[in-house]
Amino acid sequence: QVRLVESGGGLVQPGGSLRLSCAASGFTFSIDDMRWYRQAPGKEREFLAHITGYGDSTNYAGSVRGRFTIPRDNAKNTVYLQMNSLTSDDAAVYSCNVAVLGNDVWGQGTQVTVSS
């Protein structure tokens, strides 16, 4: 069974940093591209970042480029989202995603709150 479990969310002050984790199981993690998304209340789900299976290529949404990175550790079957210089606009539920055999799989999400 393909499973994704996010963790690392919480409350952070404006200008602060957080690192989210997404632990994967049930598929060959090292060959699958991974993605991070977020969804704020009343807004559409927003693509944030993508990394190839071997980690040799990444791309980012304009809203987070230069502030967020998406490293992965294939030995730990985990992808991360390193978030820096957070603002109130970054508050949302963050989810990781993988497409396995044509099926989109999502984790349960982790809440990020940015407030002083």
Secondary structure by P-SEA (a helix, b strand, c coil): cbbbbbcccccccccbbbbbbbbbccccccccccbbbbbcccccccccccccccccbbbbcccccccbbbbbcccccbbbbbbcccccccccbbbbbbbcccbbbbccbbbbbbcc
